Amino acid sequence: ADLDDDRVKAAYLELARRAIAQFKPTYLNLGIEAGEMASRDPRRWGKFEALYRYVAEALRREHPQVKLGISFGLQSLRKPDVAKRAKALIDQSDYLGLSFYPHASPFGERFGEPPLGKGEAAWREPFEWLRAYTKTPIALCETGYLSQNAEIKSFSLSMQGDPTLQAAYMRELAQTAERDNYLFVVWFLAVDYERLFERMKGSPGNDVNLLWRNIGLWSGDVQPKPAWEEWKRAVRGEVTRGAPVAAAPAATV
């Protein structure tokens, strides 16, 4: 059935109701990276919008205290056609959720997403673009940065990782989140998963897991990385003051 079929709407609303009853959340993501549909399958985007609005309207009547949002990959959201296509739904949401991995630009580029830049520019420019793009509150639903290089042979891709850059990203992420009043930030992994990766060798597509294998705040043998100290400072409220990023061109919508 299509996403806007009445049966799908009823089923998804029931699922959302059960999630609220079970977890009693403050925030509910009604589409984890569903925003990627606006980039990769735009013909279905209108049907998803209808589903989202139907469920959101019902939940707002029943649970007005719950904040409802949707998440996008920040790299794909920066595509001008995607930014324009998604803007109405984002403006009507309680928050805009984002997945963002600055080191993974080469992977996104394979799917037609705009490059993120090199070094610190990989996160500074997207965060400034985001600030100009929307006034909807921002939540970083998942993020991270590689501390080791990765070679994804199945895609013929190389990605640069560095523990110093990882710590710099964490520090500037905290600055940006405080400056722009992000609702929350979730670092995707606590500990690198080298051992799990080795156990999965031979599994189809396993090398794609290199995208995230070494984004933890601790190494696989649970030794802290420099980014862990930055995380602790941020959680304690000791965010380094000062403008973390340079100005960037206004968003194109």
VENLIN-V602198 format. One record per helix or strand of 3 or more residues. SS is the DSSP state (H for helix, E for strand). FROM is the first residue (numbers start at 1). TO is the last residue. Records with the same first field share a line. If there is no record, write none. Layout:
SS->FROM-TO / FROM-TO
This chain:
H->6-23 / 34-40 / 42-62 / 74-77 / 80-91 / 102-109 / 121-133 / 153-155 / 163-179 / 194-199 / 206-211 / 226-235
E->27-29 / 67-73 / 95-100 / 138-143 / 150-152 / 157-159 / 185-187
